[in-house]
Amino acid sequence: MSDAPTAGHLGGEEILALKFAAHRQLARWSKKPTLSPDQHAQRIALKSAVGVLQDHAFADGCELRASKAGRAR
């Protein structure tokens, strides 16, 4: 298997990099006395995403798929 990432797939190392970057941004925001409404919403979404990425099912990577337009979450 090639080391090159395939479209729509994140490897284990990429998952680790995303978690690292997310934790770093959350740490930055934790040091700010106030956040803008957009930053607050992004912080909530980022914390949720990190929670999902902590699942051991993603340790070796995952496949990403675009959601269909108009589809409820």
mmCIF file as Biopython writes it, N, C-alpha, C and O atoms, coordinates in Angstrom:
data_model
#
loop_
_atom_site.group_PDB
_atom_site.id
_atom_site.type_symbol
_atom_site.label_atom_id
_atom_site.label_alt_id
_atom_site.label_comp_id
_atom_site.label_asym_id
_atom_site.label_entity_id
_atom_site.label_seq_id
_atom_site.pdbx_PDB_ins_code
_atom_site.Cartn_x
_atom_site.Cartn_y
_atom_site.Cartn_z
_atom_site.occupancy
_atom_site.B_iso_or_equiv
_atom_site.auth_seq_id
_atom_site.auth_asym_id
_atom_site.pdbx_PDB_model_num
ATOM 1   N N  . MET A ? 1  ? 0.839   -1.181 0.000  1.0 0.0 1  A 1 
ATOM 2   C CA . MET A ? 1  ? 0.000   0.000  0.000  1.0 0.0 1  A 1 
ATOM 3   C C  . MET A ? 1  ? 0.883   1.242  0.000  1.0 0.0 1  A 1 
ATOM 4   O O  . MET A ? 1  ? 1.917   1.266  0.668  1.0 0.0 1  A 1 
ATOM 5   N N  . SER A ? 2  ? 0.499   2.237  -0.718 1.0 0.0 2  A 1 
ATOM 6   C CA . SER A ? 2  ? 1.250   3.481  -0.838 1.0 0.0 2  A 1 
ATOM 7   C C  . SER A ? 2  ? 1.099   4.333  0.416  1.0 0.0 2  A 1 
ATOM 8   O O  . SER A ? 2  ? 0.088   4.254  1.114  1.0 0.0 2  A 1 
ATOM 9   N N  . ASP A ? 3  ? 2.121   5.154  0.696  1.0 0.0 3  A 1 
ATOM 10  C CA . ASP A ? 3  ? 2.040   6.087  1.822  1.0 0.0 3  A 1 
ATOM 11  C C  . ASP A ? 3  ? 1.230   7.321  1.480  1.0 0.0 3  A 1 
ATOM 12  O O  . ASP A ? 3  ? 0.879   8.094  2.371  1.0 0.0 3  A 1 
ATOM 13  N N  . ALA A ? 4  ? 0.928   7.520  0.208  1.0 0.0 4  A 1 
ATOM 14  C CA . ALA A ? 4  ? 0.176   8.696  -0.211 1.0 0.0 4  A 1 
ATOM 15  C C  . ALA A ? 4  ? -1.281  8.564  0.234  1.0 0.0 4  A 1 
ATOM 16  O O  . ALA A ? 4  ? -1.896  7.516  0.035  1.0 0.0 4  A 1 
ATOM 17  N N  . PRO A ? 5  ? -1.836  9.624  0.837  1.0 0.0 5  A 1 
ATOM 18  C CA . PRO A ? 5  ? -3.235  9.552  1.254  1.0 0.0 5  A 1 
ATOM 19  C C  . PRO A ? 5  ? -4.157  9.496  0.045  1.0 0.0 5  A 1 
ATOM 20  O O  . PRO A ? 5  ? -3.886  10.107 -0.989 1.0 0.0 5  A 1 
ATOM 21  N N  . THR A ? 6  ? -5.231  8.765  0.188  1.0 0.0 6  A 1 
ATOM 22  C CA . THR A ? 6  ? -6.216  8.711  -0.883 1.0 0.0 6  A 1 
ATOM 23  C C  . THR A ? 6  ? -7.315  9.715  -0.581 1.0 0.0 6  A 1 
ATOM 24  O O  . THR A ? 6  ? -7.569  10.039 0.579  1.0 0.0 6  A 1 
ATOM 25  N N  . ALA A ? 7  ? -7.955  10.197 -1.610 1.0 0.0 7  A 1 
ATOM 26  C CA . ALA A ? 7  ? -9.037  11.176 -1.431 1.0 0.0 7  A 1 
ATOM 27  C C  . ALA A ? 7  ? -10.119 10.576 -0.557 1.0 0.0 7  A 1 
ATOM 28  O O  . ALA A ? 7  ? -10.564 9.452  -0.789 1.0 0.0 7  A 1 
ATOM 29  N N  . GLY A ? 8  ? -10.537 11.319 0.438  1.0 0.0 8  A 1 
ATOM 30  C CA . GLY A ? 8  ? -11.614 10.861 1.302  1.0 0.0 8  A 1 
ATOM 31  C C  . GLY A ? 8  ? -11.184 9.912  2.397  1.0 0.0 8  A 1 
ATOM 32  O O  . GLY A ? 8  ? -12.035 9.313  3.055  1.0 0.0 8  A 1 
ATOM 33  N N  . HIS A ? 9  ? -9.881  9.757  2.614  1.0 0.0 9  A 1 
ATOM 34  C CA . HIS A ? 9  ? -9.413  8.850  3.654  1.0 0.0 9  A 1 
ATOM 35  C C  . HIS A ? 9  ? -8.374  9.548  4.520  1.0 0.0 9  A 1 
ATOM 36  O O  . HIS A ? 9  ? -7.480  10.225 4.012  1.0 0.0 9  A 1 
ATOM 37  N N  . LEU A ? 10 ? -8.498  9.379  5.819  1.0 0.0 10 A 1 
ATOM 38  C CA . LEU A ? 10 ? -7.503  9.889  6.757  1.0 0.0 10 A 1 
ATOM 39  C C  . LEU A ? 10 ? -6.839  8.694  7.423  1.0 0.0 10 A 1 
ATOM 40  O O  . LEU A ? 10 ? -7.521  7.797  7.920  1.0 0.0 10 A 1 
ATOM 41  N N  . GLY A ? 11 ? -5.519  8.679  7.435  1.0 0.0 11 A 1 
ATOM 42  C CA . GLY A ? 11 ? -4.782  7.620  8.101  1.0 0.0 11 A 1 
ATOM 43  C C  . GLY A ? 11 ? -4.651  7.906  9.589  1.0 0.0 11 A 1 
ATOM 44  O O  . GLY A ? 11 ? -5.035  8.973  10.067 1.0 0.0 11 A 1 
ATOM 45  N N  . GLY A ? 12 ? -4.109  6.948  10.304 1.0 0.0 12 A 1 
ATOM 46  C CA . GLY A ? 12 ? -3.928  7.090  11.753 1.0 0.0 12 A 1 
ATOM 47  C C  . GLY A ? 12 ? -3.078  8.292  12.123 1.0 0.0 12 A 1 
ATOM 48  O O  . GLY A ? 12 ? -3.386  9.001  13.081 1.0 0.0 12 A 1 
ATOM 49  N N  . GLU A ? 13 ? -2.004  8.528  11.367 1.0 0.0 13 A 1 
ATOM 50  C CA . GLU A ? 13 ? -1.136  9.683  11.638 1.0 0.0 13 A 1 
ATOM 51  C C  . GLU A ? 13 ? -1.884  10.996 11.407 1.0 0.0 13 A 1 
ATOM 52  O O  . GLU A ? 13 ? -1.686  11.965 12.141 1.0 0.0 13 A 1 
ATOM 53  N N  . GLU A ? 14 ? -2.729  11.023 10.404 1.0 0.0 14 A 1 
ATOM 54  C CA . GLU A ? 14 ? -3.506  12.232 10.128 1.0 0.0 14 A 1 
ATOM 55  C C  . GLU A ? 14 ? -4.547  12.478 11.226 1.0 0.0 14 A 1 
ATOM 56  O O  . GLU A ? 14 ? -4.814  13.624 11.588 1.0 0.0 14 A 1 
ATOM 57  N N  . ILE A ? 15 ? -5.121  11.414 11.743 1.0 0.0 15 A 1 
ATOM 58  C CA . ILE A ? 15 ? -6.063  11.551 12.858 1.0 0.0 15 A 1 
ATOM 59  C C  . ILE A ? 15 ? -5.329  12.137 14.070 1.0 0.0 15 A 1 
ATOM 60  O O  . ILE A ? 15 ? -5.841  13.039 14.733 1.0 0.0 15 A 1 
ATOM 61  N N  . LEU A ? 16 ? -4.128  11.620 14.354 1.0 0.0 16 A 1 
ATOM 62  C CA . LEU A ? 16 ? -3.336  12.152 15.466 1.0 0.0 16 A 1 
ATOM 63  C C  . LEU A ? 16 ? -3.012  13.629 15.261 1.0 0.0 16 A 1 
ATOM 64  O O  . LEU A ? 16 ? -3.069  14.418 16.204 1.0 0.0 16 A 1 
ATOM 65  N N  . ALA A ? 17 ? -2.675  13.996 14.034 1.0 0.0 17 A 1 
ATOM 66  C CA . ALA A ? 17 ? -2.355  15.396 13.738 1.0 0.0 17 A 1 
ATOM 67  C C  . ALA A ? 17 ? -3.577  16.286 13.954 1.0 0.0 17 A 1 
ATOM 68  O O  . ALA A ? 17 ? -3.457  17.385 14.496 1.0 0.0 17 A 1 
ATOM 69  N N  . LEU A ? 18 ? -4.745  15.818 13.536 1.0 0.0 18 A 1 
ATOM 70  C CA . LEU A ? 18 ? -5.973  16.595 13.746 1.0 0.0 18 A 1 
ATOM 71  C C  . LEU A ? 18 ? -6.273  16.769 15.227 1.0 0.0 18 A 1 
ATOM 72  O O  . LEU A ? 18 ? -6.649  17.857 15.662 1.0 0.0 18 A 1 
ATOM 73  N N  . LYS A ? 19 ? -6.110  15.703 16.004 1.0 0.0 19 A 1 
ATOM 74  C CA . LYS A ? 19 ? -6.352  15.800 17.442 1.0 0.0 19 A 1 
ATOM 75  C C  . LYS A ? 19 ? -5.380  16.770 18.093 1.0 0.0 19 A 1 
ATOM 76  O O  . LYS A ? 19 ? -5.769  17.560 18.954 1.0 0.0 19 A 1 
ATOM 77  N N  . PHE A ? 20 ? -4.111  16.715 17.685 1.0 0.0 20 A 1 
ATOM 78  C CA . PHE A ? 20 ? -3.110  17.626 18.226 1.0 0.0 20 A 1 
ATOM 79  C C  . PHE A ? 20 ? -3.478  19.077 17.927 1.0 0.0 20 A 1 
ATOM 80  O O  . PHE A ? 20 ? -3.452  19.932 18.812 1.0 0.0 20 A 1 
ATOM 81  N N  . ALA A ? 21 ? -3.823  19.343 16.663 1.0 0.0 21 A 1 
ATOM 82  C CA . ALA A ? 21 ? -4.171  20.706 16.256 1.0 0.0 21 A 1 
ATOM 83  C C  . ALA A ? 21 ? -5.430  21.187 16.976 1.0 0.0 21 A 1 
ATOM 84  O O  . ALA A ? 21 ? -5.513  22.346 17.383 1.0 0.0 21 A 1 
ATOM 85  N N  . ALA A ? 22 ? -6.390  20.310 17.128 1.0 0.0 22 A 1 
ATOM 86  C CA . ALA A ? 22 ? -7.632  20.682 17.810 1.0 0.0 22 A 1 
ATOM 87  C C  . ALA A ? 22 ? -7.364  21.007 19.278 1.0 0.0 22 A 1 
ATOM 88  O O  . ALA A ? 22 ? -7.867  22.005 19.795 1.0 0.0 22 A 1 
ATOM 89  N N  . HIS A ? 23 ? -6.581  20.178 19.945 1.0 0.0 23 A 1 
ATOM 90  C CA . HIS A ? 23 ? -6.256  20.445 21.354 1.0 0.0 23 A 1 
ATOM 91  C C  . HIS A ? 23 ? -5.476  21.746 21.499 1.0 0.0 23 A 1 
ATOM 92  O O  . HIS A ? 23 ? -5.664  22.491 22.461 1.0 0.0 23 A 1 
ATOM 93  N N  . ARG A ? 24 ? -4.616  22.004 20.551 1.0 0.0 24 A 1 
ATOM 94  C CA . ARG A ? 24 ? -3.837  23.250 20.595 1.0 0.0 24 A 1 
ATOM 95  C C  . ARG A ? 24 ? -4.750  24.464 20.459 1.0 0.0 24 A 1 
ATOM 96  O O  . ARG A ? 24 ? -4.597  25.440 21.194 1.0 0.0 24 A 1 
ATOM 97  N N  . GLN A ? 25 ? -5.703  24.409 19.519 1.0 0.0 25 A 1 
ATOM 98  C CA . GLN A ? 25 ? -6.636  25.529 19.341 1.0 0.0 25 A 1 
ATOM 99  C C  . GLN A ? 25 ? -7.528  25.684 20.565 1.0 0.0 25 A 1 
ATOM 100 O O  . GLN A ? 25 ? -7.791  26.805 21.002 1.0 0.0 25 A 1 
ATOM 101 N N  . LEU A ? 26 ? -7.991  24.579 21.116 1.0 0.0 26 A 1 
ATOM 102 C CA . LEU A ? 26 ? -8.820  24.659 22.326 1.0 0.0 26 A 1 
ATOM 103 C C  . LEU A ? 26 ? -8.040  25.283 23.480 1.0 0.0 26 A 1 
ATOM 104 O O  . LEU A ? 26 ? -8.598  26.042 24.273 1.0 0.0 26 A 1 
ATOM 105 N N  . ALA A ? 27 ? -6.761  24.966 23.573 1.0 0.0 27 A 1 
ATOM 106 C CA . ALA A ? 27 ? -5.923  25.575 24.616 1.0 0.0 27 A 1 
ATOM 107 C C  . ALA A ? 27 ? -5.793  27.078 24.404 1.0 0.0 27 A 1 
ATOM 108 O O  . ALA A ? 27 ? -5.831  27.851 25.361 1.0 0.0 27 A 1 
ATOM 109 N N  . ARG A ? 28 ? -5.639  27.491 23.146 1.0 0.0 28 A 1 
ATOM 110 C CA . ARG A ? 28 ? -5.564  28.939 22.854 1.0 0.0 28 A 1 
ATOM 111 C C  . ARG A ? 28 ? -6.848  29.633 23.294 1.0 0.0 28 A 1 
ATOM 112 O O  . ARG A ? 28 ? -6.816  30.670 23.956 1.0 0.0 28 A 1 
ATOM 113 N N  . TRP A ? 29 ? -7.973  29.043 22.914 1.0 0.0 29 A 1 
ATOM 114 C CA . TRP A ? 29 ? -9.251  29.661 23.257 1.0 0.0 29 A 1 
ATOM 115 C C  . TRP A ? 29 ? -9.485  29.658 24.769 1.0 0.0 29 A 1 
ATOM 116 O O  . TRP A ? 29 ? -10.149 30.557 25.286 1.0 0.0 29 A 1 
ATOM 117 N N  . SER A ? 30 ? -8.955  28.673 25.480 1.0 0.0 30 A 1 
ATOM 118 C CA . SER A ? 30 ? -9.170  28.621 26.932 1.0 0.0 30 A 1 
ATOM 119 C C  . SER A ? 30 ? -8.459  29.778 27.632 1.0 0.0 30 A 1 
ATOM 120 O O  . SER A ? 30 ? -8.834  30.156 28.742 1.0 0.0 30 A 1 
ATOM 121 N N  . LYS A ? 31 ? -7.435  30.340 26.988 1.0 0.0 31 A 1 
ATOM 122 C CA . LYS A ? 31 ? -6.680  31.447 27.581 1.0 0.0 31 A 1 
ATOM 123 C C  . LYS A ? 31 ? -7.279  32.812 27.270 1.0 0.0 31 A 1 
ATOM 124 O O  . LYS A ? 31 ? -6.848  33.824 27.824 1.0 0.0 31 A 1 
ATOM 125 N N  . LYS A ? 32 ? -8.268  32.843 26.386 1.0 0.0 32 A 1 
ATOM 126 C CA . LYS A ? 32 ? -8.903  34.119 26.045 1.0 0.0 32 A 1 
ATOM 127 C C  . LYS A ? 32 ? -10.029 34.408 27.044 1.0 0.0 32 A 1 
ATOM 128 O O  . LYS A ? 32 ? -10.821 33.520 27.358 1.0 0.0 32 A 1 
ATOM 129 N N  . PRO A ? 33 ? -10.098 35.644 27.539 1.0 0.0 33 A 1 
ATOM 130 C CA . PRO A ? 33 ? -11.159 35.953 28.511 1.0 0.0 33 A 1 
ATOM 131 C C  . PRO A ? 33 ? -12.558 35.882 27.901 1.0 0.0 33 A 1 
ATOM 132 O O  . PRO A ? 33 ? -13.509 35.483 28.574 1.0 0.0 33 A 1 
ATOM 133 N N  . THR A ? 34 ? -12.685 36.264 26.637 1.0 0.0 34 A 1 
ATOM 134 C CA . THR A ? 34 ? -13.994 36.186 25.974 1.0 0.0 34 A 1 
ATOM 135 C C  . THR A ? 34 ? -13.789 35.704 24.541 1.0 0.0 34 A 1 
ATOM 136 O O  . THR A ? 34 ? -12.751 35.943 23.922 1.0 0.0 34 A 1 
ATOM 137 N N  . LEU A ? 35 ? -14.797 35.030 24.045 1.0 0.0 35 A 1 
ATOM 138 C CA . LEU A ? 35 ? -14.799 34.559 22.664 1.0 0.0 35 A 1 
ATOM 139 C C  . LEU A ? 35 ? -15.949 35.214 21.922 1.0 0.0 35 A 1 
ATOM 140 O O  . LEU A ? 35 ? -16.992 35.511 22.505 1.0 0.0 35 A 1 
ATOM 141 N N  . SER A ? 36 ? -15.751 35.434 20.639 1.0 0.0 36 A 1 
ATOM 142 C CA . SER A ? 36 ? -16.848 35.941 19.815 1.0 0.0 36 A 1 
ATOM 143 C C  . SER A ? 36 ? -17.886 34.828 19.688 1.0 0.0 36 A 1 
ATOM 144 O O  . SER A ? 36 ? -17.572 33.662 19.924 1.0 0.0 36 A 1 
ATOM 145 N N  . PRO A ? 37 ? -19.112 35.173 19.320 1.0 0.0 37 A 1 
ATOM 146 C CA . PRO A ? 37 ? -20.126 34.121 19.133 1.0 0.0 37 A 1 
ATOM 147 C C  . PRO A ? 37 ? -19.679 33.049 18.133 1.0 0.0 37 A 1 
ATOM 148 O O  . PRO A ? 37 ? -19.945 31.865 18.336 1.0 0.0 37 A 1 
ATOM 149 N N  . ASP A ? 38 ? -19.000 33.462 17.054 1.0 0.0 38 A 1 
ATOM 150 C CA . ASP A ? 38 ? -18.507 32.483 16.081 1.0 0.0 38 A 1 
ATOM 151 C C  . ASP A ? 38 ? -17.445 31.575 16.703 1.0 0.0 38 A 1 
ATOM 152 O O  . ASP A ? 38 ? -17.464 30.361 16.498 1.0 0.0 38 A 1 
ATOM 153 N N  . GLN A ? 39 ? -16.532 32.156 17.452 1.0 0.0 39 A 1 
ATOM 154 C CA . GLN A ? 39 ? -15.492 31.363 18.105 1.0 0.0 39 A 1 
ATOM 155 C C  . GLN A ? 39 ? -16.100 30.397 19.116 1.0 0.0 39 A 1 
ATOM 156 O O  . GLN A ? 39 ? -15.666 29.251 19.234 1.0 0.0 39 A 1 
ATOM 157 N N  . HIS A ? 40 ? -17.106 30.869 19.839 1.0 0.0 40 A 1 
ATOM 158 C CA . HIS A ? 40 ? -17.761 30.004 20.822 1.0 0.0 40 A 1 
ATOM 159 C C  . HIS A ? 40 ? -18.419 28.806 20.122 1.0 0.0 40 A 1 
ATOM 160 O O  . HIS A ? 40 ? -18.305 27.673 20.588 1.0 0.0 40 A 1 
ATOM 161 N N  . ALA A ? 41 ? -19.096 29.059 19.020 1.0 0.0 41 A 1 
ATOM 162 C CA . ALA A ? 41 ? -19.739 27.972 18.269 1.0 0.0 41 A 1 
ATOM 163 C C  . ALA A ? 41 ? -18.683 27.020 17.709 1.0 0.0 41 A 1 
ATOM 164 O O  . ALA A ? 41 ? -18.871 25.803 17.734 1.0 0.0 41 A 1 
ATOM 165 N N  . GLN A ? 42 ? -17.570 27.568 17.204 1.0 0.0 42 A 1 
ATOM 166 C CA . GLN A ? 42 ? -16.500 26.728 16.679 1.0 0.0 42 A 1 
ATOM 167 C C  . GLN A ? 42 ? -15.852 25.904 17.781 1.0 0.0 42 A 1 
ATOM 168 O O  . GLN A ? 42 ? -15.474 24.753 17.563 1.0 0.0 42 A 1 
ATOM 169 N N  . ARG A ? 43 ? -15.725 26.491 18.960 1.0 0.0 43 A 1 
ATOM 170 C CA . ARG A ? 43 ? -15.142 25.768 20.100 1.0 0.0 43 A 1 
ATOM 171 C C  . ARG A ? 43 ? -16.006 24.577 20.473 1.0 0.0 43 A 1 
ATOM 172 O O  . ARG A ? 43 ? -15.491 23.488 20.724 1.0 0.0 43 A 1 
ATOM 173 N N  . ILE A ? 44 ? -17.308 24.777 20.512 1.0 0.0 44 A 1 
ATOM 174 C CA . ILE A ? 44 ? -18.226 23.677 20.826 1.0 0.0 44 A 1 
ATOM 175 C C  . ILE A ? 44 ? -18.109 22.571 19.776 1.0 0.0 44 A 1 
ATOM 176 O O  . ILE A ? 44 ? -18.037 21.390 20.113 1.0 0.0 44 A 1 
ATOM 177 N N  . ALA A ? 45 ? -18.092 22.969 18.494 1.0 0.0 45 A 1 
ATOM 178 C CA . ALA A ? 45 ? -17.986 21.986 17.410 1.0 0.0 45 A 1 
ATOM 179 C C  . ALA A ? 45 ? -16.644 21.256 17.470 1.0 0.0 45 A 1 
ATOM 180 O O  . ALA A ? 45 ? -16.587 20.048 17.238 1.0 0.0 45 A 1 
ATOM 181 N N  . LEU A ? 46 ? -15.572 21.972 17.775 1.0 0.0 46 A 1 
ATOM 182 C CA . LEU A ? 46 ? -14.250 21.362 17.845 1.0 0.0 46 A 1 
ATOM 183 C C  . LEU A ? 46 ? -14.159 20.371 19.007 1.0 0.0 46 A 1 
ATOM 184 O O  . LEU A ? 46 ? -13.582 19.294 18.859 1.0 0.0 46 A 1 
ATOM 185 N N  . LYS A ? 47 ? -14.720 20.729 20.150 1.0 0.0 47 A 1 
ATOM 186 C CA . LYS A ? 47 ? -14.735 19.804 21.279 1.0 0.0 47 A 1 
ATOM 187 C C  . LYS A ? 47 ? -15.505 18.534 20.932 1.0 0.0 47 A 1 
ATOM 188 O O  . LYS A ? 47 ? -15.102 17.435 21.316 1.0 0.0 47 A 1 
ATOM 189 N N  . SER A ? 48 ? -16.603 18.683 20.213 1.0 0.0 48 A 1 
ATOM 190 C CA . SER A ? 48 ? -17.381 17.522 19.795 1.0 0.0 48 A 1 
ATOM 191 C C  . SER A ? 48 ? -16.585 16.650 18.825 1.0 0.0 48 A 1 
ATOM 192 O O  . SER A ? 48 ? -16.583 15.424 18.941 1.0 0.0 48 A 1 
ATOM 193 N N  . ALA A ? 49 ? -15.913 17.287 17.873 1.0 0.0 49 A 1 
ATOM 194 C CA . ALA A ? 49 ? -15.115 16.545 16.895 1.0 0.0 49 A 1 
ATOM 195 C C  . ALA A ? 49 ? -13.979 15.785 17.578 1.0 0.0 49 A 1 
ATOM 196 O O  . ALA A ? 49 ? -13.712 14.634 17.233 1.0 0.0 49 A 1 
ATOM 197 N N  . VAL A ? 50 ? -13.316 16.412 18.534 1.0 0.0 50 A 1 
ATOM 198 C CA . VAL A ? 50 ? -12.239 15.748 19.264 1.0 0.0 50 A 1 
ATOM 199 C C  . VAL A ? 50 ? -12.797 14.542 20.019 1.0 0.0 50 A 1 
ATOM 200 O O  . VAL A ? 50 ? -12.163 13.489 20.075 1.0 0.0 50 A 1 
ATOM 201 N N  . GLY A ? 51 ? -13.965 14.702 20.589 1.0 0.0 51 A 1 
ATOM 202 C CA . GLY A ? 51 ? -14.591 13.580 21.288 1.0 0.0 51 A 1 
ATOM 203 C C  . GLY A ? 51 ? -14.823 12.389 20.370 1.0 0.0 51 A 1 
ATOM 204 O O  . GLY A ? 51 ? -14.618 11.240 20.763 1.0 0.0 51 A 1 
ATOM 205 N N  . VAL A ? 52 ? -15.246 12.669 19.159 1.0 0.0 52 A 1 
ATOM 206 C CA . VAL A ? 52 ? -15.462 11.596 18.173 1.0 0.0 52 A 1 
ATOM 207 C C  . VAL A ? 52 ? -14.128 10.955 17.801 1.0 0.0 52 A 1 
ATOM 208 O O  . VAL A ? 52 ? -14.023 9.731  17.734 1.0 0.0 52 A 1 
ATOM 209 N N  . LEU A ? 53 ? -13.111 11.779 17.559 1.0 0.0 53 A 1 
ATOM 210 C CA . LEU A ? 53 ? -11.812 11.257 17.134 1.0 0.0 53 A 1 
ATOM 211 C C  . LEU A ? 53 ? -11.100 10.468 18.228 1.0 0.0 53 A 1 
ATOM 212 O O  . LEU A ? 53 ? -10.174 9.713  17.932 1.0 0.0 53 A 1 
ATOM 213 N N  . GLN A ? 54 ? -11.510 10.624 19.481 1.0 0.0 54 A 1 
ATOM 214 C CA . GLN A ? 54 ? -10.907 9.867  20.585 1.0 0.0 54 A 1 
ATOM 215 C C  . GLN A ? 54 ? -11.302 8.390  20.541 1.0 0.0 54 A 1 
ATOM 216 O O  . GLN A ? 54 ? -10.633 7.552  21.144 1.0 0.0 54 A 1 
ATOM 217 N N  . ASP A ? 55 ? -12.383 8.071  19.832 1.0 0.0 55 A 1 
ATOM 218 C CA . ASP A ? 55 ? -12.858 6.688  19.740 1.0 0.0 55 A 1 
ATOM 219 C C  . ASP A ? 55 ? -11.763 5.814  19.137 1.0 0.0 55 A 1 
ATOM 220 O O  . ASP A ? 55 ? -11.171 6.173  18.119 1.0 0.0 55 A 1 
ATOM 221 N N  . HIS A ? 56 ? -11.495 4.677  19.755 1.0 0.0 56 A 1 
ATOM 222 C CA . HIS A ? 56 ? -10.443 3.773  19.277 1.0 0.0 56 A 1 
ATOM 223 C C  . HIS A ? 56 ? -10.729 3.243  17.872 1.0 0.0 56 A 1 
ATOM 224 O O  . HIS A ? 56 ? -9.819  2.762  17.197 1.0 0.0 56 A 1 
ATOM 225 N N  . ALA A ? 57 ? -11.966 3.326  17.434 1.0 0.0 57 A 1 
ATOM 226 C CA . ALA A ? 57 ? -12.310 2.866  16.086 1.0 0.0 57 A 1 
ATOM 227 C C  . ALA A ? 57 ? -11.582 3.681  15.023 1.0 0.0 57 A 1 
ATOM 228 O O  . ALA A ? 57 ? -11.421 3.216  13.895 1.0 0.0 57 A 1 
ATOM 229 N N  . PHE A ? 58 ? -11.142 4.884  15.366 1.0 0.0 58 A 1 
ATOM 230 C CA . PHE A ? 58 ? -10.463 5.755  14.408 1.0 0.0 58 A 1 
ATOM 231 C C  . PHE A ? 58 ? -8.941  5.692  14.521 1.0 0.0 58 A 1 
ATOM 232 O O  . PHE A ? 58 ? -8.249  6.438  13.829 1.0 0.0 58 A 1 
ATOM 233 N N  . ALA A ? 59 ? -8.412  4.833  15.365 1.0 0.0 59 A 1 
ATOM 234 C CA . ALA A ? 59 ? -6.970  4.777  15.598 1.0 0.0 59 A 1 
ATOM 235 C C  . ALA A ? 59 ? -6.171  4.488  14.322 1.0 0.0 59 A 1 
ATOM 236 O O  . ALA A ? 59 ? -5.055  4.982  14.165 1.0 0.0 59 A 1 
ATOM 237 N N  . ASP A ? 60 ? -6.729  3.703  13.428 1.0 0.0 60 A 1 
ATOM 238 C CA . ASP A ? 60 ? -6.024  3.360  12.195 1.0 0.0 60 A 1 
ATOM 239 C C  . ASP A ? 60 ? -6.456  4.211  11.015 1.0 0.0 60 A 1 
ATOM 240 O O  . ASP A ? 60 ? -5.992  4.007  9.893  1.0 0.0 60 A 1 
ATOM 241 N N  . GLY A ? 61 ? -7.343  5.163  11.262 1.0 0.0 61 A 1 
ATOM 242 C CA . GLY A ? 61 ? -7.815  6.036  10.195 1.0 0.0 61 A 1 
ATOM 243 C C  . GLY A ? 61 ? -9.307  5.862  9.950  1.0 0.0 61 A 1 
ATOM 244 O O  . GLY A ? 61 ? -9.984  5.089  10.628 1.0 0.0 61 A 1 
ATOM 245 N N  . CYS A ? 62 ? -9.795  6.597  8.966  1.0 0.0 62 A 1 
ATOM 246 C CA . CYS A ? 62 ? -11.215 6.523  8.634  1.0 0.0 62 A 1 
ATOM 247 C C  . CYS A ? 62 ? -11.436 7.028  7.213  1.0 0.0 62 A 1 
ATOM 248 O O  . CYS A ? 62 ? -10.582 7.696  6.629  1.0 0.0 62 A 1 
ATOM 249 N N  . GLU A ? 63 ? -12.578 6.699  6.686  1.0 0.0 63 A 1 
ATOM 250 C CA . GLU A ? 63 ? -12.969 7.180  5.370  1.0 0.0 63 A 1 
ATOM 251 C C  . GLU A ? 63 ? -13.966 8.307  5.553  1.0 0.0 63 A 1 
ATOM 252 O O  . GLU A ? 63 ? -14.884 8.208  6.367  1.0 0.0 63 A 1 
ATOM 253 N N  . LEU A ? 64 ? -13.788 9.374  4.799  1.0 0.0 64 A 1 
ATOM 254 C CA . LEU A ? 64 ? -14.684 10.524 4.879  1.0 0.0 64 A 1 
ATOM 255 C C  . LEU A ? 64 ? -15.630 10.507 3.684  1.0 0.0 64 A 1 
ATOM 256 O O  . LEU A ? 64 ? -15.234 10.178 2.566  1.0 0.0 64 A 1 
ATOM 257 N N  . ARG A ? 65 ? -16.864 10.862 3.935  1.0 0.0 65 A 1 
ATOM 258 C CA . ARG A ? 65 ? -17.851 10.970 2.864  1.0 0.0 65 A 1 
ATOM 259 C C  . ARG A ? 65 ? -18.603 12.274 3.034  1.0 0.0 65 A 1 
ATOM 260 O O  . ARG A ? 65 ? -18.937 12.673 4.149  1.0 0.0 65 A 1 
ATOM 261 N N  . ALA A ? 66 ? -18.864 12.930 1.922  1.0 0.0 66 A 1 
ATOM 262 C CA . ALA A ? 66 ? -19.627 14.165 1.962  1.0 0.0 66 A 1 
ATOM 263 C C  . ALA A ? 66 ? -21.083 13.839 2.268  1.0 0.0 66 A 1 
ATOM 264 O O  . ALA A ? 66 ? -21.632 12.856 1.770  1.0 0.0 66 A 1 
ATOM 265 N N  . SER A ? 67 ? -21.696 14.676 3.089  1.0 0.0 67 A 1 
ATOM 266 C CA . SER A ? 67 ? -23.105 14.459 3.358  1.0 0.0 67 A 1 
ATOM 267 C C  . SER A ? 67 ? -23.917 14.947 2.152  1.0 0.0 67 A 1 
ATOM 268 O O  . SER A ? 67 ? -23.494 15.846 1.426  1.0 0.0 67 A 1 
ATOM 269 N N  . LYS A ? 68 ? -25.069 14.345 1.959  1.0 0.0 68 A 1 
ATOM 270 C CA . LYS A ? 68 ? -25.918 14.730 0.835  1.0 0.0 68 A 1 
ATOM 271 C C  . LYS A ? 68 ? -26.604 16.052 1.140  1.0 0.0 68 A 1 
ATOM 272 O O  . LYS A ? 68 ? -27.008 16.298 2.276  1.0 0.0 68 A 1 
ATOM 273 N N  . ALA A ? 69 ? -26.733 16.894 0.139  1.0 0.0 69 A 1 
ATOM 274 C CA . ALA A ? 69 ? -27.372 18.201 0.301  1.0 0.0 69 A 1 
ATOM 275 C C  . ALA A ? 69 ? -28.804 18.021 0.768  1.0 0.0 69 A 1 
ATOM 276 O O  . ALA A ? 69 ? -29.533 17.169 0.261  1.0 0.0 69 A 1 
ATOM 277 N N  . GLY A ? 70 ? -29.199 18.834 1.741  1.0 0.0 70 A 1 
ATOM 278 C CA . GLY A ? 70 ? -30.569 18.798 2.222  1.0 0.0 70 A 1 
ATOM 279 C C  . GLY A ? 70 ? -30.840 17.707 3.231  1.0 0.0 70 A 1 
ATOM 280 O O  . GLY A ? 70 ? -31.957 17.593 3.736  1.0 0.0 70 A 1 
ATOM 281 N N  . ARG A ? 71 ? -29.842 16.906 3.532  1.0 0.0 71 A 1 
ATOM 282 C CA . ARG A ? 71 ? -30.005 15.811 4.476  1.0 0.0 71 A 1 
ATOM 283 C C  . ARG A ? 71 ? -29.920 16.334 5.897  1.0 0.0 71 A 1 
ATOM 284 O O  . ARG A ? 71 ? -28.987 17.066 6.231  1.0 0.0 71 A 1 
ATOM 285 N N  . ALA A ? 72 ? -30.866 15.976 6.730  1.0 0.0 72 A 1 
ATOM 286 C CA . ALA A ? 72 ? -30.851 16.411 8.135  1.0 0.0 72 A 1 
ATOM 287 C C  . ALA A ? 72 ? -29.773 15.653 8.881  1.0 0.0 72 A 1 
ATOM 288 O O  . ALA A ? 72 ? -29.518 14.482 8.603  1.0 0.0 72 A 1 
ATOM 289 N N  . ARG A ? 73 ? -29.139 16.328 9.832  1.0 0.0 73 A 1 
ATOM 290 C CA . ARG A ? 73 ? -28.086 15.666 10.632 1.0 0.0 73 A 1 
ATOM 291 C C  . ARG A ? 73 ? -28.676 14.979 11.806 1.0 0.0 73 A 1 
ATOM 292 O O  . ARG A ? 73 ? -27.952 14.370 12.593 1.0 0.0 73 A 1 
#
